[in-house]
Amino acid sequence: MGSTYQAEQEEGSPHLQAVAGIEGLRVTISQIESSALEFGMNARELTLFIQGMLRLAKVDVVRHDDAADVPTLRTTIAAKRVIDVYSISLSVELWDRVWLTRQTHGHAIQAVTWRRSASLVSNRHELRHNMRVELGHLLTHFMNDYTAANRLLENGAFR
């Protein structure tokens, strides 16, 4: 019996098709209610961390002004302090230009084509570490899907 992840890596899997053939990504960070970020990772640290992980998967990271049609990997962090602990929600989304099949004419729209999210609760002393670990897990899912999809693409899948 295969694992859940192996079952999700089938050739026709929509989330794998969404990451196949990506040659470069822009990285954006979106912070909502950032009261916890004084003890967690700031936007610059998050950006550097994400860029480093993407480079491990051999994904080119491009600057925002380099190309308008490059997909964007958007990380959103919602943090809320509740008494002496912080409640954190993290999401990593791939935004790309898509065309709706029901439209015969028209322009592409921006839409989320791949998404993972996680939630955690942490005290302020462990917040930075815990945010890094959870974000690392989310990015690892993306990197695994990216690697699997592009391996399938090289072998003639998705055609």
HELIX and SHEET records of a PDB file:
HELIX    1   1 THR A    4  GLU A    8  1                                   5    
HELIX    2   2 PRO A   14  VAL A   19  1                                   6    
HELIX    3   3 SER A   35  GLU A   38  5                                   4    
HELIX    4   4 ALA A   43  LEU A   56  1                                  14    
HELIX    5   5 LEU A  127  GLU A  154  1                                  28    
SHEET    1   A 5 ASP A  60  VAL A  61  0                                        
SHEET    2   A 5 GLY A  24  SER A  34  1                                        
SHEET    3   A 5 THR A  72  VAL A  82  1                                        
SHEET    4   A 5 VAL A  85  VAL A  98 -1                                        
SHEET    5   A 5 ILE A 109  ASN A 123 -1                                        
END                                                                             
